[in-house]
Structures are given as structure tokens and as C-alpha cells.
Amino acid sequence: MNRVHRWYCGSFLWKKILNVGIVPWTLEGLDLGENVLEVGPGPGLTTDILHQRFGQVTSIEIAPKLADSLKRRVAGANVTVIEGDATQMPFAAQSFTGAVSFRS
């Protein structure tokens, strides 16, 4: 991800777009259960929304700085942040009731 993309994905404008439009629209009518895996949270703007909707959120992020920053920011919340590669996830089969990814 380049600098402009990283800046935009952490901006107030993107947070508003996610909160008001993209996330509610994407999740409308879906039953993901209470234990959701988030793949690639980046700076965690979607994590902020998801942890208010689900009982437990586990986020896997490949970038060490982003994972560490998100871990600090959500400490004490119903979120577990794992630094790792989503192509080689360290989770057992059926660990989650649903999964989402809002970034590519």
C-alpha cells in the first residue's frame, strides 16, 4: 500500500464512508454470528465498527506497525489482534462464526 492509500484509509472521510455506507450496506441481512474474523484491518477503522456489532472480533493484519498500533488502540475491547499472514492463518477450522474483509 502506498502512502496516499495508507493516509486515505486512516482519514476521517474514509471512516465516515465506512460507518455510514459501506459496512452497514455490506452486512445488511447477514448473520455472521458472534465470533467474527476480520482479515486485513489496516489502521482498524472497520474494526472500530465491527467490535460494536459483534461479541468477539479477531483481526489478522500482516503489517507489523499496523497490527501493533491496532493492538494498543483496542486494548481492553472485545478485539484480538493477530500479526500474521492471511494466507497462512494460525486458526483451527471452524474457529469463527463469520469472516469479513473490507480492504484489498
Secondary structure, DSSP 4 states (H G I P E B T S, - for coil): --HHHHHHTTSHHHHHHIIIIIHHHHHTT----SEEEEE--TTSHHHHHHHHHSSEEEEEES-HHHHHHHHHHTTTSSEEEEES-GGG----TT--SEEE----
